[in-house]
Amino acid sequence: MIPFGNEAVTLVRRLTETGEDGRTRVSYETVKLTGCSWRRTRTYRREGEVTVAAEGITCRVPYGQEVPRVGDLMILGDVEAEVTSGAEFQALIEALAGTDGAFVVASVKDNAREGMPVRHYAARSA
């Protein structure tokens, strides 16, 4: 693993599993990531004839660690986040909303393919 930075990041993920009885069970997993970079970024998009800038955050996760997915919550730092319900997950998101220290993943770019110079995953906020 080649580190991109010296940041620890906590990833909180919603998991679903369908049991033999056909019922869907929901659980939450917390994963600690290391060697990440955490940067404020600016993205641009076209809205008709106008180009609009938006502020966001990009977290680059070195190859070989858990791959972020859309909908995951990423928190800057090694945080003890025990989530056992959807209400707790939503409350955590709302408590951290608007800070530079957390975001819900809106997109993930896979830069971990064979042949890439520095393999990693780039998770971005909305």
C-alpha positions in Angstrom: 0.0 0.0 0.0 1.4 3.4 -1.0 0.0 6.1 1.3 -1.6 9.2 -0.3 -1.3 11.2 2.9 -1.2 10.8 6.7 -4.9 11.0 7.4 -6.9 8.3 9.2 -10.5 8.1 8.0 -13.4 6.2 9.5 -15.9 4.8 7.0 -19.4 3.9 8.2 -21.4 1.6 5.8 -24.9 0.3 5.7 -25.1 -3.4 5.0 -28.1 -5.5 4.0 -28.5 -9.2 4.0 -31.4 -11.4 3.0 -32.0 -14.3 5.4 -33.3 -17.7 4.5 -36.7 -16.5 5.6 -36.7 -13.9 2.9 -36.4 -11.0 5.3 -33.9 -8.3 4.8 -31.7 -7.5 7.8 -29.8 -4.2 8.0 -26.6 -3.7 9.9 -23.8 -1.1 10.0 -20.1 -1.6 9.7 -17.3 0.8 10.8 -13.9 0.5 9.0 -10.7 2.3 9.8 -8.7 3.5 6.8 -5.1 4.8 7.0 -2.7 6.7 4.6 -5.5 8.7 3.1 -5.6 12.2 1.7 -8.5 14.5 2.6 -8.8 17.6 0.4 -11.4 20.3 -0.3 -12.1 20.3 -4.0 -14.0 22.4 -6.5 -16.1 20.8 -9.2 -17.8 22.4 -12.2 -20.9 21.5 -14.0 -22.9 23.1 -16.8 -26.5 24.3 -16.2 -27.7 25.4 -19.6 -25.4 28.2 -20.7 -23.9 28.8 -17.2 -21.0 27.0 -15.6 -21.6 26.5 -11.9 -18.8 25.8 -9.3 -19.5 23.6 -6.2 -17.2 23.0 -3.2 -16.7 19.5 -2.0 -14.3 17.0 -0.5 -12.3 14.3 -2.1 -10.8 11.4 0.0 -8.2 9.3 -1.8 -7.9 5.8 -0.2 -4.8 3.7 -1.0 -5.3 0.5 -2.9 -5.5 -2.6 -0.7 -8.0 -1.1 1.8 -11.8 -1.2 1.9 -13.3 0.3 -1.3 -15.7 3.2 -0.5 -19.2 2.9 -2.0 -21.9 5.5 -2.8 -23.9 6.2 0.3 -21.0 5.4 2.8 -20.3 8.1 5.4 -16.6 9.1 5.6 -15.4 10.8 8.7 -11.9 12.5 9.0 -10.0 10.9 11.9 -10.1 7.6 13.8 -13.6 8.0 15.3 -15.5 5.6 17.5 -18.8 5.5 15.6 -21.0 2.7 16.7 -24.2 2.7 14.6 -26.9 0.1 15.2 -29.9 1.6 13.4 -30.9 3.7 10.4 -32.0 6.4 12.8 -28.5 6.5 14.4 -26.9 6.5 10.9 -29.1 9.4 9.8 -28.5 11.3 13.1 -24.7 10.9 12.6 -24.9 12.3 9.1 -27.0 15.2 10.2 -24.7 16.0 13.2 -21.7 16.1 10.8 -23.4 17.9 7.9 -21.8 21.1 6.8 -18.5 20.4 8.3 -15.2 19.8 6.5 -14.7 16.6 8.6 -17.3 14.3 7.1 -19.3 13.6 3.9 -21.6 11.1 2.3 -20.0 9.5 -0.7 -21.7 10.6 -3.9 -19.2 9.0 -6.4 -16.2 6.8 -6.4 -13.5 6.7 -9.1 -11.6 3.5 -9.4 -7.9 4.4 -9.9 -6.8 1.0 -8.6 -6.7 -0.8 -12.0 -3.6 -2.7 -12.9 -1.1 -0.3 -14.6 -2.1 2.8 -12.8 1.0 4.6 -11.4 -0.4 5.1 -7.9 -3.3 2.8 -7.3 -6.2 4.2 -5.2 -9.9 5.0 -4.9 -11.1 8.6 -5.0 -14.4 9.1 -3.0 -16.1 12.4 -3.6 -18.9 14.3 -1.8 -21.9 15.7 -3.7 
